[in-house]
Amino acid sequence: MDFTIRPTTRTEDLYSYNQSQQLSSQTGCIGHLCADMHTDQNTFLTTWFSRRTGLEDEAFRNEMYDVIKTLCLDAKYDSAIKHRHSMLKYCQAHPEARMETAENNYGFRVDTKDHSYILRLNPDSKDHNLYCYCYKKDSLDRHMQEAEQGIRFIDSSYNEQFRLPDGGKIRITSPDGKQQDLTCRYIDPYHLEVGNSSFNLFHICEFAERMERSGNTVAPFDFMPGSEHEQQYQIYQLKPSPQARNLMFADMETAKKVSGREIDFGAYELVYQDKLPQGVWLDDLYAKFNLDKPKDFYGHSLSVSDIIVIMKGETEKAYYVDSIGFKQIPCPTDRDMQIRKELVAKERPSVRSALQGKKDLARKSIDKALEAAAGKRRQPALE
């Protein structure tokens, strides 16, 4: 059978979950298939959920059957979904397909001439291991292209306040100070979904009027790519080397004395980069990278001697993680801006290599101490 398969993009991941009726209509969603794979045999149980019966003709049903059968049996695709073991092997061979929405989920998009199939695979799940959402290809692509313009948020006079990327979050603050973070979906230039309640479809002006009548304020938690408001952060850590031995975990004054100069960015390498949500600051990042590290972060727990760079538009500010708080330092434009491939190709490394042979027990003690200290630091406000 003739089709293409590739890992999904972050945007396409949004369409690997059940959609509302209005969103299903916009994207040409025909329905979805879910499968529960047995652990002791090469069969699995499937259930089909129909969304638009008018699109569910015999040609589509035959094609979907051929797609699933080919992915099960064809060695060209490594029998990707034949059973749990082959699915696990296929997912491990494509780490770039790992999704951010949930643990151990991998996304793939299959395209035929007329249809697109968004697969969400989880070989470790105790429930369903496979979800396959089926779309009219032209409808899905057209909707995704339109959604790239973002969701408009206006005031009641139609003045645009900001734009939110499809699937992004807003923070609603009520007059009594209570806050609620809600995910929003793009429907069309004048309509959006807010949250996942039964009555979550709004005209953009209707939503603005409701917020104003209630005295609520609405702020973006995510920003459009390339927006002048979008902030990103980078984490730099010392490169594993004999020279780093006396600098690692050193406060800034000690590091200057040891090296005999200002903090040298050349001794550091980039280990992580991501968007910086509104309201998240340096201390929040410190706690996050000690207590709840992202699964795609392969450095050691954020600690003294590391460097955080905050980027907003053309402005870049670097902060040294000191023993107390953070100290701003010069931020060179010629710093390392690529994460080493060999760093992400293996499990999260310990600091053992940089400390030249320290025992694992020492590493665990360091991490434990860092985690205990997380959240107890004070941080100067970012300018």
Summary of the structure (lengths in Angstrom):
residues: 383
radius of gyration: 24.4
end to end distance: 57.4
largest distance: 75.6
contacts: 1077
relative contact order: 0.09
helix: 31%
strand: 28%
